[in-house]
Amino acid sequence: MALSEASVIDNPKSHEGPSTAILTEAALNPVARNPESTLPVQVTDAQGTSVTISDVSRILPIDLYGTSSRIVFDLGLGANVVARDISSDFDEIKDLPLVTHDGHQLNAEAILQLAPSVIITDSSLGPWDVVLQMRDAGIPVFVVDSHRSLENAGGMITTIASALGVPEEGSKLADRTETEVASISSRIKEISPSGGDRLRMLFLYARGQSGVYYLFGEGSGADSLITSLGGVDIATEIGWKGMRPMTDEALVEASPDLVIMMTSGLESAGGVDGILDSVPALALTPAGSKHRIVDMADSAVLSFGPNSAEVLEALSVAIYAPTTAAP
């Protein structure tokens, strides 16, 4: 549902009930079709390692949120991708073999069997020894910055594009992404409350079956997301940096009006009712008392790639037009 077509509620703070942010189903729109790479490329990756890439016929792009694979496909090199991580689940890639198991654990044997000519990754997947093993096997491994935010989405796109020998396509895709983000951000600003009426938001990460609960704060990417949604990132406000284990005191002190979660995390805690039981401090907040929890697919909510504008739009509908967003 496009934000322009949604029924925006009058007072977001008074709304009660959860909602799910749903991405509009749409085919990828690459900026080129099978562009010719200018190779070889000598690049220095985010860890300071010099990498020479001379073959992009068998690309393996893998990271926690599937951002790298989406970038490669939108650059027009999707036909060269040989496998995927579990977070890469868009239609054009979902039939490729997985190289992760037990969630986000890299499978060295599966990777070697596919004989990738280059691996694009970051430090978000492990074990790291598998990545080093690939490098020892002679496979060029280009490591990008694992930090994600709306502000560095364009930079990540151009970095990957340059490593794959298609810098012009990278510039086009980065420009398109930034233009789309600016456009939806402008529309969100028009409908979101201002001043003291802004929604106070928190990003809560949960793995209920393990009793794991984290608050995502400054520098986690969630801060960038919440600010772009017209909210107040209260984890940053209370000095919560990065990703840290949640405490009841911090949650009550934060007193969020709305909590954003990953869909599988919310499901792992037993849904809204389940997480209010397992995290009773949440029930003491305005968000908990009103069941004001917005969830979104794990592979999308913090991906910060070429579909950043679509992610923002889906979340803004779930937050400001929740009756429209309800599945």
N, C-alpha and C positions, 0 to 999 in steps of 0.2 A: 504494500500500500504506500503510495507516494504521500509525502507530508502535505502537499498541496490539496490532496483529496480527502485528508483525514478530518475528523470532527474533533477539534481541539477543545479540551475541557476548560471551564472558566477559572477554576482554582485548583491547580495541581496538588497543593499541600493538603487539601481536604479530601482528595480522592481516596477511596478504600479499595483494596483488592490487588492481587498480583497481575502481571501481564508478561507476555513473551515477545521479544523483538524478533521479527521474522524477516529475513532477507528476501527481497523480491527475486523469484527464480528468473534468471536471465543467462543466456549464453555469454561466454567470454567475448570480448571485443578487442582482439589484438591490434596493435598499432601497425603491424606489418604481417605479411604472410611468408614464412620461411626466409627471413632476411639472410643475406650472405655475411658471415662473420669475417672480419679482418683479423687474421691470425698469422703468427703467434702473438699472444699478449703477455707482457711481463708486468705483473701487478704485485703490490704489497698489501697483504690483507690486514684485517683489524687487529691481529696479534703481532704484526710487524714481520710476518713471514713473506719472503719473496716467492712468488708462485709464477711459473710459466705455463700458460694454457695454449696448446697448439691444436686441440681437437675438441669440438663441442657436439660431436655426432651422437654421444651417449651421455646426456646430462642427468645427474642425480641431485636435485635440489631438495634439501631436508632441513626442517627446523620445527620448533615446538608448535607453532601456529599455522604452518603451511604457507607462510608468506612468500618464501623463496620460490616455491613451485608456481604460485599464482603469478608472480612477476615474470618468470621464464615463459609461461604460457602467454601472458599479455604482451610480451616482447615479440611474439610470433614464433618462438622456438619450441612450442609444445610438442611437435612431432619428434623432437630429439630427446625427450624425457623418457627414461627407461623404468622408473619406479617412483614410489611415493612414500611419504610418512603417513601416519594415521590421521593427522589433521588435514591432509589434502584430500578433500572429499567432493570437490565440484565435479560435475558430470563428465567433463572432458578428461579427467585423470583417474576417476574412481575405479576403472577396470585394470589399471596397472598394478603390478605386484607390490606388496608392502615390504619395507625393509626395517620396520619397527615391530616389536612384539612386547607383550605385557605393558601396553600403553605406549610409552615413548622411549623404550629401550632399543638401541640400535643392534641389528643382527649382522655381525661381520660376515658370516657365511653367505647370507642372502645378498649382501652388497657385492662381494667378490664374484659370485656366480653371474651377476649381471654385467660385470666388466665395464663399469662407467668410465668414460674418458675424462670426466671432471666431476668433482663433487662441490656443490655450493652448500654451506652449512653455517651454523653459529655454535655457541657454547651451551645452547639450551637443551640439547639432546646428549645422552650418554649411553654407556660409559665412554669417557673421553679416550680411553685406550683404543677403542674401536676406530675412532677418527685417526689417531696416530698410526694404527695398523694399516689403514688405507693409504696413508702417505708413505709408509715404509714399503708398501706393495708397488709403489711407483705411480699411484693415481694422484694427479694434481688436486689438492684440497684447498679451496678458497674460503676462508672464514670471514663472515661479515659480523658487524656489531650486533650483539643480541639485544641491545636496548631498543625498545619499540615505543614510538610516539607518533602522533600525527605530524609533528614538526619535522621528523627525520624520515618520513615515508619516501619523499622524493629523492633524498640522498641515498637511501638504500636501493632504490630502483636504478639510479644512474651508476651506482657502484657495481651492482650485479651485471648490468648491461655492458659496462666497460670491460669487465672481466671476461665476458663471453664474446667480445669483439663486435658488439652492436651499439656503440655509444649514441648514434643518432636516434635509434629507436628508443634508447633509454631516456634521452632528453624529451622526446615526444610523449612518452608514457608518464614521466614525472610531471611535465607541464599539465597534461590532461588530468592527472590525479589531483594536483594542487588546485587547479581551476574548479574541479568538481567539489572538492572539500570546501573551498571558499564560498561556492554558491550555496551549498546546503547549510553551511555555518551561518550565512546571512539570513536564511529563512528561519533557522532555529532561533536566532536572536530576535526575530520579529514576533515569535509566539511565546517565548519563554519569559517568565516574570523577571523583574529587575529589582535591584536593591535588596531590601530585607525579605522580599517575597521569593527570592531565588530558592530552589530546592537544595537542601543540604544532603549531599550524596556520599555514599561509601561504596567501595568495591570490596566484596567479601569472597574470598576463595575458600571452598570447602571440599573436603573428601570425607564425608560423614562416616563411611565404613571404617575409616582409620582414625577418626576423631581429630582430623587435621583442619584447622581453621586459620586463615591468614587474612590480615588487612593489607591491601595494596595502597601505598602512600606515594609520597613525592619521589619522582624518578622511576616509578614502576610502569608508566604508560597509562595507568588508570587515571592519574591526575590530569593528563592531557585530554583524555576522553571525556571526563566529567566536566572540565572547563568548557570544552567545545559544545557540550550539551546544554550549556547555560546554567550549570549547577555550581554549587560551592563544594570543592573537594575538601571535606573536613578532616581527612587523614593528614593532608598537608597542613591544614590550619592548626592541628594539635601537634605538629612536628613529627608525624609518623613518616619515616623515610624508607623507601624501598618496600620489600615484602617481608612482613614480620608476623610472628604468631599473634593471633588475636588474644586479648585479655578482656575479661568482663568489664573491668574498669575503663579501659579505652573505649569499648563499644558504648557503654552508658554515657561516658563523657562526650563522645562524638555526637550522640543524639541525632542520628540521621533521619531525614524525612523519607528517604528512599535508598534502597540497597540494590546494587547491581551485582549479579552473579552469573557464573557459567551454568548452562543448563544441566550438564552432567553432574556438576557439583551440588546443585540444588536437589537433583534427583537422588544423589547418593545420601543426602541427609533426610530423605523421606518427604521431599516437597516442602511447601511453605509450613504446613502444620508440623512436619517432622523437625525442621530446623528451629522452630520456635520452642519445641520441647528439648532439643539437644543443646541449644544455646539460649537458655532462659533470659540472659541479659538482653538479647535482641528484642524480646517481648516488652522490655521496659522502655524501648525507644519509640518515637512516633512512627517510624517505618514498621516496626514489629506490631504495634497495636493496631495499625491499619492494614497489615499484611501487604505493605507497599514494597514488593520485591519484583524487580524486573530481571528476567534471565534471557540469555542469548547463547547460541551455540558456541562451544569452546573454541572451535576452529575459526570463528569470525570475530568475536568481541574485542580481542586485543591483537588482531593480526596486523593492522596498520600497513596494508599494502595497497595495490591498485583499486581495491574495492572499499577504501576507507569512507568515501562519501556514502555508499550504500549502507555501510554499518551505522554511520551517524544517523542516516535517515530512518532506518528501522528502529533504532533505539529511541529517537525523538518521537516517533509515532507511539511506541510503547509507553513512553513517559508522559507525553502531553496529550495524547489521544488514545488512551488505553482501551476504551470500548471498541475503537476501530481495530486495534491490534489483536484483540482476543481471538485465538484460534477457534 
